[in-house]
């Protein structure tokens, strides 16, 4: 079977790798390069912390478990770290955190209260402010280094025979016997199936094939899709896990660097006019980071990056064929890093065996058929402790 995958983000590369491993003929296309879209600017926290929809929670749990299995199969530098995560609350966030810990414990999700001294040992390299009133530890969570992860997946896919090429797909023709994609230069690639894994470009490309995949597409100032990350080059820290604190989230990056995220600052970010390195947003991020450092007197060096999130309109993943007759498999999710390994395996199984996988049953694109967008669209601004 010839499968064309449109989009070499973390989901597309995961599917390509799994299909190649089982012997399918795979062509992976991306308009810029592997992992250069949304995957390049993601906080990359693996979790199922605030996924109240039961099917979504179960899928994220399976994604976390699959990460551990996949890590033992991939070559290259380690890219997945089951480090656990800590959430620190102050008085304003205390009840919100307590309610979520209680909910998760009732579901059997590992969550426990820890003392500041225990949290300090788990976190490493940070100072816990005196304003923190309670701390929860989530030992099954972790993080991914996205560039390494995508590179390792792609290398394994190519080793198993997959072909990766740069090419901008401008049209998809979903025919009765074959399916084809047309590239910007006019070249036509034909196959038996197409996997549309184009992230935030999904709605536009799907529409060209007559498929409705409602996405949040606004990318203006403070839009739901906009996410600012800071990459702290110095000081180098011995940060050992993901941290969510009031005003600042942190995760380890390679080389002792740290990725920073301040959710409330997203409202002030305009992708068309990115914040400057010496502006108010950069200063606020640096001040919040310094407040958590053992030596707050040293000014941090932080590079800013703006990401645009891939958000299906109803907040849930899309995974499945556009119709019973379609040869186009649609795949997009906001939780791409957590879900990539499990979606890679399950989507490949559905394509190669035509057997539906139970974990994906709630996420078919056919759920949008005949439904008004206003009836499904939800606000996905991430603003509070533990959100993404």
C-alpha positions in Angstrom: 0.0 0.0 0.0 1.3 3.5 -0.9 0.5 6.0 1.8 1.2 9.8 1.4 1.4 11.7 4.6 0.9 15.4 4.4 2.7 17.2 7.3 6.0 16.1 9.1 5.1 17.4 12.5 5.2 15.0 15.5 1.9 13.3 14.4 2.8 12.9 10.8 6.3 11.6 11.5 4.9 9.1 14.1 2.4 7.7 11.6 5.1 7.5 8.9 7.4 5.7 11.1 4.9 3.1 12.2 3.7 2.5 8.7 7.2 2.0 7.5 8.0 -0.4 10.3 5.2 -2.7 9.2 6.4 -2.5 5.6 4.1 0.0 3.8 5.3 2.3 1.1 5.4 5.7 2.7 5.9 9.2 1.2 6.1 11.9 3.9 5.7 15.5 2.7 6.2 18.8 4.5 6.3 22.4 3.1 9.3 23.4 5.2 10.9 20.6 7.1 10.3 18.0 9.7 9.2 19.4 13.0 9.3 23.0 11.9 5.6 23.9 12.4 3.7 23.7 15.7 6.0 20.9 16.9 9.0 23.4 17.0 7.2 25.6 19.5 5.5 23.4 22.0 5.9 23.1 25.8 6.0 19.3 25.2 4.6 18.2 28.6 3.3 14.6 28.5 0.2 14.3 30.7 -3.5 13.7 31.1 -3.9 16.2 33.9 -6.8 18.3 32.7 -8.7 16.1 30.2 -12.1 15.8 31.8 -13.7 14.1 28.7 -13.3 10.4 29.6 -12.3 9.2 26.1 -9.8 12.0 25.8 -8.3 11.2 29.2 -8.0 7.5 28.3 -6.3 8.3 25.0 -3.8 10.6 26.7 -3.0 7.9 29.3 -2.4 5.4 26.5 -0.1 8.1 24.9 2.0 8.3 28.0 2.3 4.6 28.2 3.3 4.3 24.6 6.0 6.9 25.0 7.7 4.6 27.5 7.5 1.6 25.0 8.7 3.7 22.1 11.7 5.1 23.9 13.1 1.6 24.1 12.8 1.2 20.3 14.2 4.5 19.0 17.9 5.1 18.4 19.5 8.4 18.8 19.9 10.7 21.8 17.1 10.3 24.5 14.1 12.4 23.7 11.5 11.3 26.2 11.9 11.9 29.9 9.4 10.5 32.4 10.5 13.0 35.0 7.2 13.6 36.7 5.7 17.1 37.2 5.0 19.5 40.0 2.2 22.0 40.3 2.8 24.8 42.9 -0.2 26.8 44.0 -0.6 30.0 45.9 -3.7 31.0 47.8 -5.5 32.1 44.6 -4.9 28.7 42.9 -5.1 26.4 45.9 -8.7 25.3 45.5 -8.4 24.8 41.8 -5.4 22.5 42.3 -7.0 20.6 45.2 -10.2 19.9 43.1 -8.1 18.6 40.2 -5.9 16.4 42.5 -9.1 14.9 44.0 -10.6 14.3 40.6 -7.5 12.6 39.3 -7.0 10.5 42.4 -10.5 9.2 42.0 -9.6 8.1 38.5 -6.5 6.3 39.7 -4.2 8.9 38.1 -1.0 9.2 40.2 -1.2 12.5 42.1 0.0 13.2 45.6 0.7 16.1 47.9 4.3 16.8 48.8 6.1 19.2 51.2 8.2 22.1 49.9 11.4 20.2 50.9 10.2 17.1 49.0 9.3 19.3 46.0 12.7 21.0 46.1 14.5 17.7 45.9 12.2 16.6 43.0 12.6 19.9 41.1 16.2 20.6 41.5 17.8 24.0 40.9 14.8 26.2 41.8 13.7 28.2 44.8 10.2 27.7 45.9 8.7 31.1 46.9 7.2 31.7 50.3 3.8 32.5 48.7 3.4 28.9 47.6 0.8 27.2 49.9 0.5 23.7 48.4 2.3 21.5 46.0 1.1 18.4 44.0 3.4 15.9 42.4 2.3 13.9 39.3 5.0 11.1 39.0 3.7 9.6 35.7 4.0 12.8 33.7 7.1 13.9 31.8 8.4 15.8 28.8 9.8 15.5 25.4 12.6 17.3 23.5 10.6 17.8 20.3 13.4 18.3 17.9 15.2 15.2 19.0 12.0 13.2 19.1 11.0 14.1 15.5 14.6 13.5 14.3 14.7 10.1 15.9 11.3 9.1 14.5 12.2 10.3 11.1 15.5 8.5 11.1 13.8 5.3 12.0 11.1 5.8 9.4 13.7 6.3 6.7 15.7 3.3 7.9 12.6 1.3 7.3 12.1 2.6 3.8 10.0 5.7 4.2 10.8 8.7 1.8 10.8 12.2 3.1 10.5 15.2 0.8 10.0 18.9 0.9 6.8 19.9 -1.0 3.9 22.2 -0.4 0.6 20.4 -1.0 -2.0 22.7 -2.6 -4.7 20.2 -3.5 -6.0 16.7 -2.6 -8.0 14.6 -5.0 -10.0 11.9 -3.1 -10.9 9.5 -6.0 -12.9 6.3 -5.9 -9.8 4.1 -6.6 -6.8 6.2 -5.8 -6.0 9.4 -4.0 -3.6 12.1 -5.1 -1.9 15.3 -3.9 -0.8 18.1 -6.0 2.3 20.1 -5.1 2.9 23.8 -5.5 5.2 23.1 -8.5 2.5 21.1 -10.3 3.8 17.6 -9.4 1.1 15.1 -8.7 1.8 12.2 -6.2 -0.6 9.3 -6.2 -1.3 6.6 -3.6 -3.8 4.4 -1.9 -4.3 6.5 1.1 -3.5 10.1 2.3 -3.0 11.0 5.9 -3.7 14.7 6.4 -1.5 15.6 9.4 -1.0 19.2 8.6 -1.6 20.7 12.1 -2.9 24.2 12.0 -3.2 24.1 8.2 -5.6 21.1 8.3 -8.9 23.0 7.8 -7.7 24.8 4.7 -6.2 21.7 3.1 -9.2 19.5 4.0 -11.6 22.0 2.5 -9.8 21.7 -0.8 -10.8 18.0 -0.8 -14.4 18.8 0.2 -13.8 17.7 3.9 -14.9 19.7 6.9 -12.5 19.8 9.8 -13.3 22.9 11.9 -10.2 24.4 13.4 -9.5 27.6 15.3 -7.7 29.6 12.7 -7.4 33.1 14.2 -3.8 34.0 14.6 -4.1 37.6 15.7 -3.1 39.3 18.9 -4.0 37.2 21.9 -5.8 34.6 19.8 -6.4 31.1 21.3 -3.8 29.7 19.0 -1.0 32.0 20.1 1.5 30.7 22.6 4.7 32.4 23.7 7.7 30.4 24.9 11.0 31.6 26.3 14.2 29.6 25.8 16.5 30.5 28.7 20.2 30.0 27.6 21.4 31.1 31.0 21.7 30.6 33.8 22.0 26.8 33.2 19.9 24.9 35.7 19.8 21.4 37.1 16.0 21.3 36.5 14.8 17.8 36.9 11.0 17.9 36.0 8.2 20.0 34.6 7.1 22.8 36.9 3.8 24.7 36.9 3.8 27.6 39.2 1.6 30.7 39.5 2.8 33.0 36.6 5.4 30.7 35.1 5.7 27.1 33.8 9.1 25.5 33.2 10.5 22.4 31.6 14.1 21.2 31.1 15.8 21.6 27.7 19.0 20.1 26.5 22.3 21.5 27.8 20.9 22.8 31.1 18.7 25.3 29.3 15.0 25.9 30.3 11.8 26.4 28.4 9.6 29.1 30.0 5.9 29.7 29.5 3.7 32.4 31.1 0.2 31.8 30.0 -1.2 35.2 30.9 1.3 36.9 28.6 -0.2 35.2 25.5 -3.0 37.8 25.5 -0.5 40.5 24.7 1.4 38.7 21.9 0.8 39.5 18.3 2.5 37.2 15.8 2.5 39.9 13.2 4.5 42.1 15.6 6.6 39.8 17.8 7.7 41.0 21.2 11.2 42.4 21.3 14.1 41.0 23.4 14.1 44.2 25.5 10.4 44.9 25.6 7.9 44.6 28.5 6.9 41.0 27.8 10.5 39.9 27.7 11.2 41.8 30.9 8.2 40.3 32.7 9.3 36.8 31.7 12.8 37.4 32.9 11.6 38.8 36.2 9.4 35.9 36.9 12.1 33.4 36.1 14.6 35.3 38.3 12.2 35.1 41.2 12.6 31.2 41.1 16.3 31.1 40.8 18.7 30.3 43.7 20.7 33.3 42.6 18.1 35.9 41.5 20.7 38.6 41.0 22.0 37.2 37.7 20.0 38.4 34.7 18.8 35.5 32.6 19.4 35.4 28.8 16.1 34.4 27.1 15.2 33.9 23.5 11.5 34.4 22.6 9.5 32.2 20.2 5.9 32.5 19.2 4.0 29.2 18.5 0.6 28.8 16.9 -1.3 25.8 18.4 -3.2 23.3 16.4 -6.7 23.5 17.9 -9.7 21.5 16.6 -12.8 23.7 17.2 -14.3 21.4 19.9 -11.0 20.9 21.7 -10.7 17.2 20.9 -8.5 15.3 18.5 -9.6 14.4 15.0 -8.6 10.9 13.8 -10.3 9.0 11.0 -11.5 9.0 7.4 -13.6 11.8 6.2 -16.4 9.4 5.2 -16.9 5.7 4.7 -15.8 6.0 1.0 -12.9 8.4 1.6 -9.3 7.6 1.2 -8.2 10.6 3.2 -7.4 10.0 6.8 -7.6 13.2 8.9 -5.3 13.5 12.0 -4.9 16.6 14.2 -4.7 17.3 17.9 -3.7 19.9 20.4 -2.1 17.2 22.5 0.2 16.2 19.7 3.3 15.5 21.8 1.5 13.3 24.4 -0.5 11.5 21.8 2.0 11.0 19.0 3.2 7.5 19.8 -0.2 6.0 20.4 -1.8 7.8 17.4 1.1 6.6 15.3 0.4 3.0 16.2 -3.4 3.2 16.1 -3.7 5.1 12.9 -1.3 2.8 11.2 -3.3 -0.1 12.4 -6.6 1.4 11.0 -5.0 2.1 7.7 -3.3 -1.2 7.2 -6.1 -3.5 8.6 -9.3 -1.5 8.0 -10.1 -2.4 11.6 -11.3 0.4 13.8 -9.4 1.0 17.0 -11.6 1.5 20.1 -9.6 4.3 21.5 -10.2 6.4 18.4 -14.0 5.9 18.2 -14.9 9.2 19.8 -12.7 11.3 17.6 -13.9 10.7 14.0 -14.1 13.8 11.7 -17.6 12.6 10.8 -18.8 14.0 14.1 -18.8 17.5 12.4 -21.2 16.4 9.6 -24.4 18.5 9.7 -23.3 20.3 12.9 -23.2 24.1 13.3 -19.8 25.3 14.2 -21.4 27.5 16.9 -22.7 24.3 18.6 -19.3 22.7 19.0 -16.8 25.5 19.3 -15.3 26.0 22.8 -13.0 28.6 24.3 -9.5 27.1 24.4 -7.5 30.0 25.9 -5.0 28.5 28.3 -4.7 30.8 31.3 -4.8 28.9 34.6 -2.5 26.6 36.6 -2.1 23.3 34.9 -3.6 24.3 31.5 -1.9 24.2 28.1 
